[in-house]
Amino acid sequence: MSRLLMIFLSLLPCLLLVPFLISAQQKDSSYQAKRNAQGVKMIQVAGKYQVWTQKVGQGKIKLLLLHGGPVNTHEYMENFPEHLNPAEVEVYFYDQLGSYHSDQPGDSTLWHIDRFVEEVEQVRQGLGLKDFYLLGHSWGGMLALEYAAKYGQHLKGLIVSNMGYRASSHNAYRRDLYSSIANSHEVKRLLVQKQQEGNVPDSVIKQVISKRFEEQHVLRLSQPPEPYDRNYQHINRKDQFRFALLNEMDQWDFSNRLALVQMPTLLLGAKYDFIPTGDYYQMNKRMSQSRVYICPEGSHFAMWDDSQHYFEALIRFFKDVEDKKFTKNNK
């Protein structure tokens, strides 16, 4: 391993946690507007806490969205109704416990995957959803798989968006992507300058690598959309207990339970994402009713940087399931 790469890898743990190390934001003017918006319903979970949900549009197809993070918000998914309401899809937003528009309790016992699965079921009951579709993005995709394995009888269809089936695979792939950026001419120049002259702080190198990673693999747009920025500002960074869940997620492996997911499933990835596309095809082999679609121009937030292909694939999936024409594809 080159000396430059060793220096980079020593910075990697900090790079992976950058989004979580910024000080907490106060509630802003959008908070109350969201709480008072049409279609909002607060639902009790975990015995005494309230989570925020909102129904948008009317349609025979019911779709509940699970945002990523954890402790992101539904806000970066605000373009879903624009694309899906015309196709008779009734969209349900939901901020998970600990997220901006829901209660944010400081209780370490709440930060476990199993507890969040039960929360999704409590939200389903609170919304009165039956025979519905569940879409989980990123961490929400992990949560959606867990929910489908336990409560699949309630689902008409499942969409796993920008998430694989085991953390070791996508973590290794992400490290490779970071390493590739570290070997770029731009970063090598900075590392050499740091070694020779000592006047380049680690923070500058981390900032360059993080920025290039985000531009290439997180959101491939020159200007982030306003809901994406608003979500970023609203990430709950104050609750130290979330790190327990991050550690649990880092050990997550769904390999041996993929066969339990037996409803029609769309495995929705993107070419430039930091989730390897090969993971979707491995999942597809082990799932009885799954279909893979890889957005050809998208990254982790493909609903924004490849919205045309992303939502076309979603609508086609809904139509095929509703028309009883859903078929598995294989590679």
Backbone as numpy.savetxt, mean C-alpha at the origin, in Angstrom:
# Nx Ny Nz CAx CAy CAz Cx Cy Cz
32.55 -7.10 -2.40 31.70 -5.91 -2.40 32.59 -4.66 -2.40
32.28 -3.69 -3.24 33.09 -2.50 -3.32 32.97 -1.67 -2.04
34.02 -0.88 -1.77 34.01 -0.02 -0.59 32.86 0.99 -0.67
32.58 1.49 -1.88 31.48 2.44 -2.05 30.15 1.81 -1.68
29.95 0.57 -2.12 28.68 -0.10 -1.83 28.55 -0.40 -0.34
29.69 -0.73 0.32 29.64 -0.97 1.76 29.23 0.29 2.51
29.74 1.43 2.08 29.34 2.70 2.70 27.85 2.93 2.51
27.38 2.67 1.28 25.95 2.85 1.02 25.10 1.95 1.89
25.46 0.65 1.97 24.66 -0.29 2.72 24.63 0.06 4.20
25.67 0.72 4.69 25.66 1.16 6.09 24.62 2.23 6.32
24.21 2.92 5.24 23.20 3.97 5.35 21.80 3.43 5.14
21.70 2.20 4.60 20.41 1.68 4.17 19.35 1.62 5.26
19.66 1.14 6.49 18.60 1.10 7.51 17.96 2.45 7.73
18.76 3.53 7.69 18.20 4.87 7.84 17.35 5.25 6.65
17.79 4.86 5.46 17.04 5.19 4.25 15.65 4.58 4.28
15.55 3.33 4.75 14.28 2.64 4.75 13.29 3.25 5.73
13.79 4.00 6.71 12.91 4.55 7.73 12.68 6.05 7.56
13.26 6.65 6.53 13.15 8.10 6.35 11.73 8.62 6.48
10.70 8.01 5.84 9.35 8.57 5.91 8.79 8.59 7.33
9.37 7.81 8.27 8.79 7.69 9.59 9.52 8.52 10.64
10.55 9.24 10.24 11.38 9.92 11.23 11.12 11.41 11.30
10.10 11.88 10.62 9.77 13.31 10.62 8.79 13.57 11.76
8.86 14.73 12.36 7.99 15.03 13.50 6.53 15.04 13.09
5.66 14.77 14.07 4.23 14.62 13.80 3.61 15.94 13.34
2.59 15.83 12.52 1.86 17.00 12.03 0.60 17.20 12.87
0.22 18.44 13.06 -1.03 18.75 13.73 -2.18 18.59 12.74
-3.40 18.42 13.25 -4.59 18.35 12.39 -4.76 19.69 11.68
-5.09 19.65 10.40 -5.27 20.88 9.63 -6.74 21.07 9.27
-7.01 22.06 8.41 -8.39 22.43 8.11 -9.14 21.33 7.37
-8.42 20.43 6.70 -9.10 19.37 5.95 -9.70 18.30 6.87
-9.20 18.23 8.10 -9.62 17.17 9.01 -11.11 17.25 9.31
-11.58 18.43 9.75 -12.99 18.56 10.10 -13.87 18.44 8.87
-13.38 18.95 7.75 -14.16 18.83 6.51 -14.37 17.37 6.15
-13.35 16.55 6.33 -13.48 15.12 6.05 -14.43 14.45 7.04
-14.34 14.82 8.29 -15.21 14.21 9.30 -16.68 14.54 9.05
-16.94 15.71 8.45 -18.32 16.15 8.23 -18.81 15.90 6.80
-18.02 15.23 5.99 -18.36 15.05 4.58 -19.54 14.09 4.40
-20.19 14.22 3.26 -21.31 13.33 2.93 -20.82 11.89 2.82
-21.62 10.97 3.32 -21.30 9.55 3.23 -20.38 9.03 4.31
-19.99 9.89 5.26 -19.07 9.47 6.32 -19.81 8.71 7.41
-19.19 7.65 7.89 -19.72 6.88 9.00 -18.57 6.45 9.89
-18.66 6.79 11.17 -17.66 6.35 12.14 -18.08 4.98 12.67
-17.12 4.07 12.72 -17.41 2.69 13.13 -16.54 2.32 14.32
-17.14 1.70 15.31 -16.40 1.28 16.50 -15.63 -0.01 16.23
-14.36 0.00 16.64 -13.51 -1.18 16.50 -12.74 -1.39 17.80
-12.25 -2.60 17.99 -11.44 -2.94 19.16 -12.11 -2.54 20.46
-13.44 -2.58 20.46 -14.19 -2.37 21.69 -14.54 -0.95 22.04
-13.69 0.03 21.69 -13.95 1.39 22.16 -13.45 2.51 21.26
-12.82 2.17 20.14 -12.25 3.20 19.28 -13.11 3.40 18.03
-12.93 4.58 17.41 -13.70 4.92 16.23 -12.79 5.05 15.02
-13.21 4.44 13.91 -12.49 4.63 12.65 -13.41 5.29 11.64
-12.79 6.06 10.77 -13.50 6.87 9.77 -13.72 6.07 8.50
-14.94 6.09 7.96 -15.24 5.50 6.65 -16.09 6.47 5.85
-16.09 6.31 4.55 -16.92 7.16 3.69 -17.35 6.38 2.45
-18.63 6.42 2.18 -19.18 5.84 0.96 -19.25 6.91 -0.11
-18.74 6.61 -1.30 -18.75 7.57 -2.41 -19.35 6.89 -3.64
-20.44 7.43 -4.14 -21.07 6.90 -5.34 -22.09 5.83 -5.03
-22.78 5.42 -6.08 -23.79 4.36 -5.98 -23.51 3.33 -7.07
-23.69 2.08 -6.73 -23.49 1.05 -7.74 -23.72 -0.33 -7.19
-23.92 -1.27 -8.07 -24.16 -2.65 -7.64 -22.88 -3.32 -7.15
-21.73 -2.80 -7.57 -20.44 -3.34 -7.15 -19.96 -2.55 -5.94
-19.69 -3.24 -4.84 -19.24 -2.60 -3.60 -17.76 -2.88 -3.42
-16.97 -1.81 -3.26 -15.52 -1.94 -3.16 -15.01 -1.23 -1.91
-14.40 -1.98 -1.00 -13.78 -1.43 0.20 -12.28 -1.33 -0.04
-11.70 -0.16 0.26 -10.29 0.09 0.01 -9.48 0.05 1.31
-8.35 -0.63 1.26 -7.41 -0.68 2.38 -6.13 0.04 1.97
-5.88 1.17 2.60 -4.70 1.97 2.25 -3.42 1.34 2.78
-2.31 1.86 2.32 -1.01 1.36 2.72 -0.48 2.01 3.98
0.79 1.80 4.21 1.43 2.36 5.40 2.28 1.31 6.11
1.86 0.96 7.33 0.64 1.42 8.01 0.69 2.91 8.35
-0.42 3.42 8.81 -0.65 4.81 9.22 -0.55 5.83 8.10
-0.69 5.41 6.84 -1.03 6.36 5.79 -2.52 6.66 5.93
-3.13 7.23 4.90 -4.57 7.50 4.92 -5.18 7.09 3.59
-6.50 7.19 3.52 -7.23 6.89 2.28 -6.99 7.94 1.22
-6.41 9.08 1.59 -6.42 10.26 0.72 -5.74 10.02 -0.63
-4.66 9.22 -0.64 -3.99 9.01 -1.93 -4.83 8.13 -2.86
-5.95 7.61 -2.36 -6.86 6.81 -3.19 -8.08 7.62 -3.66
-8.04 8.91 -3.49 -9.20 9.73 -3.80 -9.58 9.74 -5.27
-8.70 9.27 -6.14 -9.06 9.24 -7.56 -9.84 7.98 -7.94
-10.05 7.05 -7.03 -10.79 5.83 -7.33 -12.23 6.12 -7.77
-13.00 6.95 -7.06 -14.38 7.20 -7.51 -14.44 7.82 -8.90
-13.52 8.71 -9.21 -13.50 9.34 -10.54 -13.45 8.30 -11.64
-12.66 7.26 -11.45 -12.48 6.23 -12.47 -13.52 5.11 -12.37
-14.01 4.84 -11.14 -14.83 3.65 -10.94 -16.32 3.91 -10.78
-16.71 5.07 -10.27 -18.14 5.35 -10.13 -18.90 5.23 -11.45
-18.33 5.72 -12.58 -19.05 5.56 -13.86 -19.25 4.09 -14.26
-18.46 3.18 -13.69 -18.61 1.76 -13.99 -19.49 1.05 -12.95
-20.29 1.84 -12.23 -21.23 1.32 -11.23 -20.52 0.67 -10.05
-19.39 1.25 -9.70 -18.65 0.78 -8.52 -18.87 1.77 -7.39
-19.39 1.27 -6.30 -19.63 2.04 -5.08 -18.38 1.91 -4.21
-17.70 3.03 -3.97 -16.39 3.00 -3.32 -16.54 3.33 -1.83
-15.85 2.54 -0.99 -15.82 2.79 0.44 -14.39 3.08 0.87
-14.15 4.33 1.28 -12.87 4.70 1.87 -12.88 4.31 3.35
-11.67 4.16 3.90 -11.57 3.76 5.30 -10.16 4.09 5.80
-10.08 4.89 6.85 -8.81 5.15 7.52 -8.66 4.17 8.68
-7.63 3.35 8.62 -7.42 2.35 9.65 -7.11 3.01 11.00
-7.32 2.26 12.08 -7.04 2.77 13.41 -5.59 3.24 13.48
-5.39 4.42 14.04 -4.06 5.01 14.10 -3.80 6.00 12.99
-4.66 6.00 11.95 -4.49 6.90 10.82 -5.20 8.24 11.09
-4.95 9.19 10.21 -5.24 10.60 10.46 -6.68 10.90 10.86
-7.67 10.33 10.15 -9.06 10.68 10.38 -9.75 9.77 11.39
-9.03 8.77 11.87 -9.55 7.83 12.86 -8.88 8.07 14.21
-9.35 7.39 15.24 -8.70 7.50 16.55 -7.25 7.04 16.46
-6.41 7.63 17.30 -4.99 7.31 17.32 -4.56 6.96 18.74
-4.99 5.80 19.22 -4.67 5.42 20.60 -3.22 5.00 20.77
-2.64 5.33 21.90 -1.26 4.94 22.20 -1.22 3.65 22.97
-1.64 2.56 22.35 -1.74 1.26 23.01 -0.95 0.25 22.19
0.13 -0.27 22.75 1.02 -1.17 22.02 0.34 -2.47 21.61
-0.70 -2.89 22.32 -1.34 -4.18 22.01 -2.14 -4.13 20.71
-2.39 -2.95 20.19 -3.20 -2.81 18.98 -2.39 -3.01 17.70
-1.08 -2.95 17.79 -0.25 -2.92 16.60 0.20 -4.31 16.19
-0.75 -5.11 15.72 -0.47 -6.46 15.25 -1.33 -6.76 14.03
-0.79 -7.55 13.10 -1.52 -7.86 11.87 -2.86 -8.51 12.18
-2.88 -9.49 13.07 -4.13 -10.18 13.38 -5.20 -9.22 13.89
-4.79 -8.25 14.70 -5.75 -7.28 15.23 -6.33 -6.42 14.12
-5.50 -6.05 13.14 -6.00 -5.26 12.02 -6.95 -6.07 11.14
-6.70 -7.38 11.01 -7.63 -8.23 10.26 -9.00 -8.20 10.92
-9.05 -8.30 12.24 -10.33 -8.24 12.95 -10.97 -6.87 12.78
-10.15 -5.84 12.69 -10.69 -4.50 12.46 -11.40 -4.41 11.11
-10.78 -4.97 10.08 -11.43 -4.96 8.77 -12.78 -5.67 8.83
-12.85 -6.77 9.54 -14.12 -7.48 9.67 -15.14 -6.64 10.44
-14.71 -5.92 11.45 -15.63 -5.04 12.18 -16.12 -3.90 11.29
-15.25 -3.40 10.44 -15.65 -2.35 9.49 -16.65 -2.92 8.49
-16.39 -4.11 7.99 -17.35 -4.75 7.07 -18.73 -4.86 7.70
-18.77 -5.32 8.94 -20.04 -5.45 9.64 -20.69 -4.10 9.83
-19.90 -3.10 10.20 -20.44 -1.76 10.43 -21.01 -1.13 9.18
-20.43 -1.46 8.03 -20.91 -0.94 6.74 -22.01 -1.81 6.14
-22.21 -2.98 6.70 -23.23 -3.89 6.18 -22.87 -4.47 4.83
-21.59 -4.67 4.57 -21.15 -5.18 3.27 -21.23 -6.69 3.22
-21.80 -7.20 2.13 -21.86 -8.63 1.87 -21.54 -8.86 0.40
-20.85 -9.95 0.12 -20.54 -10.27 -1.28 -19.90 -9.06 -1.96
-18.85 -8.54 -1.34 -18.22 -7.30 -1.79 -16.80 -7.57 -2.29
-16.20 -6.54 -2.85 -14.82 -6.61 -3.32 -13.92 -5.87 -2.33
-12.73 -6.41 -2.12 -11.76 -5.80 -1.23 -10.49 -5.53 -2.01
-10.02 -4.29 -1.96 -8.76 -3.92 -2.60 -7.80 -3.41 -1.54
-6.65 -4.05 -1.45 -5.61 -3.59 -0.54 -4.38 -3.18 -1.31
-3.84 -2.00 -0.99 -2.64 -1.49 -1.65 -1.48 -1.49 -0.68
-0.32 -2.03 -1.11 0.89 -2.06 -0.31 0.62 -2.80 1.01
0.85 -2.17 2.17 0.50 -2.82 3.44 -0.96 -3.26 3.42
-1.83 -2.49 2.79 -3.23 -2.88 2.68 -3.40 -4.17 1.90
-2.50 -4.44 0.93 -2.54 -5.70 0.19 -2.19 -6.89 1.06
-1.23 -6.70 1.94 -0.89 -7.72 2.93 -2.10 -8.01 3.82
-2.72 -6.95 4.28 -3.89 -7.06 5.14 -5.06 -7.72 4.40
-5.21 -7.39 3.12 -6.30 -7.98 2.32 -6.11 -9.48 2.15
-4.89 -9.92 1.93 -4.63 -11.36 1.82 -4.96 -12.07 3.13
-4.54 -11.48 4.23 -4.84 -12.07 5.54 -6.34 -12.14 5.78
-7.05 -11.08 5.41 -8.51 -11.06 5.59 -9.16 -12.13 4.71
-8.73 -12.23 3.46 -9.33 -13.19 2.53 -9.13 -14.62 3.00
-7.99 -14.91 3.62 -7.73 -16.27 4.11 -8.64 -16.62 5.28
-9.04 -15.63 6.07 -9.84 -15.89 7.27 -11.33 -15.66 7.05
-11.66 -14.63 6.27 -13.06 -14.23 6.11 -13.48 -14.22 4.64
-12.90 -15.10 3.87 -13.17 -15.12 2.43 -14.60 -15.34 2.05
-15.42 -15.90 2.95 -16.83 -16.16 2.63 -17.61 -14.88 2.35
-17.07 -13.74 2.80 -17.77 -12.47 2.58 -17.38 -11.80 1.26
-16.35 -12.31 0.61 -15.79 -11.62 -0.55 -16.30 -12.18 -1.87
-16.64 -11.28 -2.76 -16.95 -11.66 -4.13 -15.67 -11.65 -4.98
-14.75 -10.77 -4.60 -13.49 -10.69 -5.32 -12.46 -9.95 -4.50
-11.20 -10.20 -4.80 -10.08 -9.61 -4.08 -9.11 -8.98 -5.07
-8.58 -7.82 -4.71 -7.53 -7.18 -5.51 -6.34 -6.90 -4.60
-5.21 -7.51 -4.92 -3.96 -7.27 -4.19 -3.12 -6.34 -5.06
-3.00 -5.11 -4.63 -2.35 -4.07 -5.42 -0.98 -3.73 -4.84
0.05 -3.92 -5.66 1.41 -3.49 -5.30 1.89 -4.11 -3.99
1.69 -5.42 -3.87 2.16 -6.17 -2.72 2.37 -7.62 -3.13
3.47 -8.22 -2.65 3.77 -9.61 -2.92 3.23 -10.51 -1.83
3.91 -11.64 -1.62 3.38 -12.62 -0.67 4.36 -12.96 0.45
5.56 -12.39 0.40 6.49 -12.59 1.52 7.47 -11.42 1.58
7.72 -10.97 2.79 8.53 -9.77 2.98 9.98 -9.98 2.54
10.52 -11.18 2.75 11.92 -11.40 2.41 12.19 -11.16 0.94
11.21 -11.46 0.08 11.39 -11.28 -1.36 11.40 -9.80 -1.74
10.37 -9.07 -1.32 10.34 -7.67 -1.76 11.37 -6.81 -1.01
11.77 -7.20 0.20 12.83 -6.47 0.89 14.17 -6.64 0.18
14.46 -7.87 -0.26 15.71 -8.12 -0.98 15.73 -7.36 -2.31
14.58 -7.37 -2.99 14.50 -6.66 -4.27 14.68 -5.16 -4.08
14.08 -4.63 -3.02 14.23 -3.19 -2.75 15.68 -2.84 -2.44
16.35 -3.70 -1.69 17.77 -3.45 -1.41 18.59 -3.45 -2.71
18.24 -4.35 -3.63 18.94 -4.38 -4.92 18.72 -3.08 -5.70
17.49 -2.57 -5.64 17.20 -1.32 -6.35 17.97 -0.15 -5.75
18.03 -0.12 -4.41 18.83 0.92 -3.75 20.31 0.78 -4.14
20.79 -0.45 -4.17 22.19 -0.68 -4.52 22.49 -0.21 -5.93
21.54 -0.43 -6.83 21.71 0.03 -8.21 21.84 1.54 -8.27
21.02 2.23 -7.49 21.11 3.69 -7.45 22.44 4.11 -6.83
22.89 3.37 -5.80 24.17 3.68 -5.16 25.34 3.55 -6.12
25.19 2.68 -7.12 26.25 2.49 -8.11 26.14 3.43 -9.30
25.17 4.31 -9.26 25.03 5.29 -10.34 26.18 6.30 -10.28
26.44 6.94 -11.39 27.54 7.90 -11.47 27.34 9.03 -10.46
26.12 9.50 -10.33 25.84 10.63 -9.44 26.22 10.31 -7.99
25.80 9.14 -7.51 26.05 8.78 -6.11 27.50 8.39 -5.91
28.09 7.68 -6.85 29.51 7.33 -6.73 30.38 8.57 -6.61
30.02 9.60 -7.37 30.79 10.85 -7.30 30.73 11.45 -5.90
29.54 11.42 -5.29 29.38 11.96 -3.94 30.15 11.13 -2.92
30.10 9.79 -3.07 30.80 8.92 -2.13 32.31 9.07 -2.24
32.81 9.20 -3.46 34.24 9.42 -3.65 34.65 10.76 -3.04
33.83 11.77 -3.27 34.11 13.09 -2.70 34.12 13.03 -1.17
33.21 12.25 -0.60 33.16 12.10 0.86 34.44 11.43 1.37
34.88 10.39 0.66 36.10 9.68 1.08 37.34 10.56 0.96
37.43 11.30 -0.15 38.64 12.05 -0.44 38.70 13.38 0.29
37.57 14.05 0.40 37.56 15.39 0.94 36.82 15.50 2.28
35.94 14.52 2.56 35.25 14.51 3.84 34.25 15.62 4.04
33.82 16.26 2.96 32.92 17.41 3.10 31.51 17.14 2.57
31.17 15.86 2.42 29.81 15.50 1.98 29.13 14.74 3.13
28.18 15.35 3.80 27.51 14.68 4.93 26.73 13.46 4.47
26.60 12.47 5.37 25.79 11.29 5.07 24.37 11.69 4.69
23.85 12.74 5.33 22.47 13.15 5.07 22.26 13.55 3.62
23.28 14.14 3.01 23.17 14.54 1.60 23.12 13.31 0.71
23.95 12.33 1.00 23.98 11.10 0.21 22.65 10.36 0.35
22.15 10.25 1.58 20.86 9.58 1.81 19.74 10.30 1.07
19.79 11.63 1.09 18.75 12.40 0.43 18.74 12.15 -1.07
19.91 12.10 -1.69 20.00 11.87 -3.13 19.48 10.47 -3.47
19.92 9.47 -2.71 19.49 8.09 -2.98 17.98 7.95 -2.79
17.46 8.51 -1.71 16.02 8.42 -1.44 15.21 9.11 -2.53
15.69 10.27 -2.96 14.97 11.01 -4.00 14.95 10.22 -5.31
16.09 9.66 -5.69 16.14 8.89 -6.95 15.27 7.64 -6.84
15.28 6.99 -5.68 14.44 5.81 -5.48 12.96 6.18 -5.63
12.55 7.26 -5.02 11.15 7.67 -5.11 10.77 8.02 -6.54
11.64 8.74 -7.25 11.36 9.13 -8.63 11.23 7.92 -9.56
12.00 6.87 -9.31 12.03 5.72 -10.20 11.04 4.62 -9.81
10.78 4.46 -8.50 10.06 3.27 -8.05 8.83 3.53 -7.18
8.63 4.76 -6.75 7.49 5.07 -5.89 6.42 5.82 -6.65
6.76 6.94 -7.25 5.81 7.74 -8.03 6.54 8.39 -9.18
6.26 7.95 -10.40 6.98 8.40 -11.58 6.26 9.56 -12.25
6.01 10.61 -11.48 5.39 11.81 -12.00 6.25 13.00 -11.63
6.36 13.97 -12.53 7.18 15.15 -12.23 6.55 16.00 -11.14
5.22 15.97 -11.05 4.51 16.72 -10.03 3.55 15.80 -9.29
3.80 15.53 -8.01 2.89 14.65 -7.26 1.49 15.24 -7.19
0.45 14.42 -7.33 -0.92 14.93 -7.22 -1.21 15.40 -5.80
-2.12 16.36 -5.69 -2.42 16.95 -4.38 -2.85 15.93 -3.33
-3.73 14.95 -3.64 -4.10 13.95 -2.63 -2.92 13.13 -2.13
-1.96 12.87 -3.00 -0.75 12.13 -2.62 0.07 12.95 -1.62
0.26 14.22 -1.91 0.98 15.10 -1.00 0.25 15.24 0.33
-1.08 15.37 0.26 -1.87 15.53 1.48 -1.76 14.29 2.36
-1.81 13.12 1.73 -1.61 11.87 2.48 -0.25 11.89 3.18
0.77 12.28 2.46 2.12 12.28 3.03 2.21 13.19 4.24
1.54 14.33 4.16 1.54 15.26 5.29 0.77 14.70 6.48
-0.17 13.79 6.23 -1.04 13.28 7.28 -0.61 11.93 7.86
0.53 11.39 7.42 1.01 10.13 7.99 1.21 10.31 9.49
0.71 9.36 10.26 0.85 9.42 11.71 2.25 8.95 12.12
3.12 9.89 12.38 4.50 9.56 12.72 4.76 9.62 14.22
3.74 9.92 15.01 3.97 10.16 16.43 3.93 8.89 17.27
3.27 7.84 16.81 3.03 6.67 17.64 4.20 5.69 17.54
5.00 5.63 18.60 6.17 4.77 18.58 5.81 3.29 18.48
4.58 2.92 18.83 4.20 1.51 18.84 4.09 0.93 17.43
3.99 1.79 16.42 3.86 1.28 15.05 5.09 0.46 14.65
6.24 0.70 15.30 7.45 -0.02 14.93 7.33 -1.50 15.25
6.50 -1.85 16.24 6.25 -3.26 16.52 5.58 -3.92 15.33
4.63 -3.21 14.71 3.96 -3.74 13.53 4.91 -3.80 12.34
5.77 -2.80 12.19 6.74 -2.82 11.10 7.66 -4.02 11.22
8.07 -4.35 12.44 8.92 -5.53 12.65 8.17 -6.81 12.31
6.88 -6.86 12.66 6.06 -8.03 12.33 5.90 -8.16 10.82
5.68 -7.03 10.15 5.56 -7.03 8.70 6.85 -7.51 8.04
7.99 -7.17 8.63 9.28 -7.54 8.06 9.51 -9.04 8.09
8.76 -9.77 8.93 8.87 -11.22 9.01 7.72 -11.93 8.30
6.85 -11.18 7.68 5.60 -11.72 7.12 5.88 -12.66 5.95
5.22 -13.81 5.94 5.35 -14.77 4.85 4.00 -15.48 4.69
3.34 -15.24 3.57 2.01 -15.79 3.30 2.07 -17.02 2.40
3.28 -17.51 2.12 3.47 -18.56 1.13 2.57 -19.77 1.34
2.52 -20.26 2.57 1.81 -21.50 2.85 0.30 -21.34 2.96
-0.18 -20.11 2.82 -1.63 -19.87 2.94 -2.25 -19.34 1.66
-1.46 -19.23 0.60 -2.00 -18.70 -0.66 -3.17 -19.54 -1.17
-3.11 -20.83 -0.97 -4.18 -21.71 -1.46 -5.50 -21.48 -0.73
-5.45 -20.80 0.42 -6.69 -20.51 1.16 -7.50 -19.40 0.50
-6.86 -18.65 -0.38 -7.54 -17.54 -1.06 -8.18 -18.10 -2.33
-9.48 -18.33 -2.29 -10.15 -19.09 -3.34 -11.19 -18.30 -4.13
-11.35 -17.01 -3.82 -12.26 -16.19 -4.61 -11.51 -15.58 -5.80
-12.21 -15.11 -6.84 -11.53 -14.45 -7.94 -10.63 -13.33 -7.42
-9.38 -13.34 -7.87 -8.38 -12.42 -7.34 -7.59 -11.79 -8.48
-7.45 -10.47 -8.41 -6.60 -9.75 -9.34 -5.31 -9.37 -8.62
-4.19 -9.85 -9.14 -2.87 -9.52 -8.61 -2.33 -8.39 -9.48
-2.36 -7.19 -8.94 -2.16 -5.98 -9.74 -0.83 -5.32 -9.38
0.15 -5.48 -10.25 1.48 -4.93 -10.00 1.84 -3.84 -10.99
3.12 -3.46 -10.96 3.60 -2.41 -11.87 5.06 -2.66 -12.21
5.41 -2.36 -13.43 6.75 -2.68 -13.96 7.87 -2.06 -13.14
7.70 -0.82 -12.67 8.79 -0.10 -12.02 8.66 -0.08 -10.50
7.73 -0.85 -9.96 7.51 -0.91 -8.52 8.70 -1.58 -7.82
8.80 -1.36 -6.50 9.81 -2.07 -5.73 9.29 -3.42 -5.22
8.09 -3.79 -5.61 7.60 -5.16 -5.43 7.94 -5.91 -6.72
8.74 -6.96 -6.68 9.15 -7.63 -7.92 7.97 -8.26 -8.65
7.91 -8.08 -9.95 6.78 -8.61 -10.72 6.73 -10.14 -10.66
7.87 -10.78 -10.47 7.88 -12.23 -10.37 7.07 -12.76 -9.20
6.92 -11.96 -8.16 6.15 -12.40 -7.00 4.70 -12.66 -7.36
4.16 -11.85 -8.27 2.75 -12.03 -8.64 2.54 -13.35 -9.37
3.51 -13.73 -10.20 3.37 -14.98 -10.93 3.57 -16.19 -10.02
4.40 -16.03 -8.99 4.52 -17.10 -8.00 3.21 -17.25 -7.23
2.58 -16.15 -6.89 1.28 -16.20 -6.21 0.24 -16.85 -7.11
0.28 -16.47 -8.37 -0.69 -16.98 -9.33 -0.65 -18.50 -9.45
0.56 -19.07 -9.36 0.71 -20.52 -9.45 0.03 -21.25 -8.30
-0.05 -20.59 -7.16 -0.54 -21.26 -5.95 -1.98 -20.88 -5.59
-2.59 -20.04 -6.41 -3.96 -19.60 -6.13 -4.88 -20.11 -7.22
-6.02 -20.63 -6.84 -6.89 -21.33 -7.79 -7.63 -20.41 -8.74
-7.90 -19.16 -8.33 -8.68 -18.25 -9.16 -8.02 -16.88 -9.20
-6.84 -16.80 -9.76 -6.12 -15.53 -9.77 -5.73 -15.13 -11.19
-5.55 -13.84 -11.33 -5.15 -13.24 -12.61 -4.10 -12.19 -12.31
-3.04 -12.15 -13.12 -1.98 -11.17 -12.95 -2.10 -10.08 -14.02
-1.96 -8.84 -13.57 -1.81 -7.74 -14.52 -0.71 -6.82 -14.00
0.25 -6.51 -14.88 1.36 -5.62 -14.53 1.20 -4.32 -15.31
1.00 -3.23 -14.61 0.87 -1.93 -15.27 2.21 -1.58 -15.94
2.21 -1.36 -17.25 3.48 -1.24 -17.97 4.23 0.06 -17.74
3.57 1.07 -17.21 4.22 2.37 -17.02 4.24 2.81 -15.56
3.75 1.97 -14.66 3.56 2.40 -13.28 4.65 1.97 -12.33
4.60 2.56 -11.13 5.48 2.18 -10.03 4.60 1.83 -8.83
5.04 2.15 -7.61 4.30 1.70 -6.44 2.91 2.35 -6.35
2.81 3.58 -6.78 1.52 4.27 -6.79 0.99 4.31 -8.23
0.80 3.13 -8.78 0.39 3.01 -10.18 -1.00 3.59 -10.43
-1.82 3.72 -9.38 -3.13 4.34 -9.58 -3.00 5.80 -10.00
-1.80 6.36 -9.84 -1.55 7.73 -10.27 -0.62 7.80 -11.48
0.50 7.07 -11.46 1.45 7.25 -12.56 1.20 6.31 -13.73
0.22 5.42 -13.61 -0.25 4.63 -14.76 -1.75 4.38 -14.58
-2.47 5.45 -14.33 -3.89 5.32 -13.98 -4.71 4.68 -15.10
-4.37 4.94 -16.34 -5.15 4.36 -17.43 -5.14 2.83 -17.37
-3.96 2.26 -17.31 -3.87 0.79 -17.28 -4.37 0.23 -15.96
-4.10 0.91 -14.88 -4.49 0.44 -13.56 -6.01 0.29 -13.47
-6.73 1.32 -13.84 -8.19 1.28 -13.69 -8.87 0.48 -14.80
-8.26 0.43 -15.96 -8.79 -0.46 -17.00 -8.74 -1.91 -16.54
-7.64 -2.30 -15.90 -7.51 -3.67 -15.39 -8.53 -3.94 -14.30
-8.75 -2.96 -13.43 -9.74 -3.11 -12.36 -11.15 -3.28 -12.92
-11.53 -2.41 -13.84 -12.88 -2.46 -14.40 -13.10 -3.75 -15.17
-12.08 -4.21 -15.89 -12.19 -5.47 -16.63 -12.38 -6.63 -15.66
-11.67 -6.60 -14.54 -11.81 -7.63 -13.51 -13.23 -7.65 -12.95
-13.75 -6.49 -12.57 -15.11 -6.42 -12.05 -16.12 -6.96 -13.06
-15.96 -6.54 -14.32 -16.91 -6.96 -15.36 -16.88 -8.47 -15.55
-15.69 -9.04 -15.59 -15.58 -10.49 -15.81 -16.17 -11.28 -14.64
-15.93 -10.80 -13.42 -16.50 -11.50 -12.25 -18.02 -11.36 -12.26
-18.52 -10.15 -12.51 -19.96 -9.92 -12.50 -20.66 -10.72 -13.61
-20.00 -10.84 -14.76 -20.59 -11.57 -15.89 -20.29 -13.07 -15.84
-19.63 -13.48 -14.74 -19.25 -14.89 -14.55 -18.37 -15.39 -15.70
-17.48 -14.52 -16.16 -16.54 -14.85 -17.22 -15.09 -14.77 -16.76
-14.91 -14.70 -15.45 -13.55 -14.59 -14.92 -12.78 -15.88 -15.19
-11.58 -15.74 -15.72 -10.71 -16.91 -15.94 -9.32 -16.60 -15.38
-8.67 -17.65 -14.95 -7.30 -17.53 -14.44 -6.34 -17.40 -15.61
-5.33 -16.56 -15.46 -4.26 -16.56 -16.46 -3.00 -17.13 -15.86
-2.16 -17.68 -16.67 -0.95 -18.35 -16.20 0.24 -17.89 -17.01
1.40 -18.01 -16.38 2.63 -17.71 -17.11 3.68 -18.73 -16.74
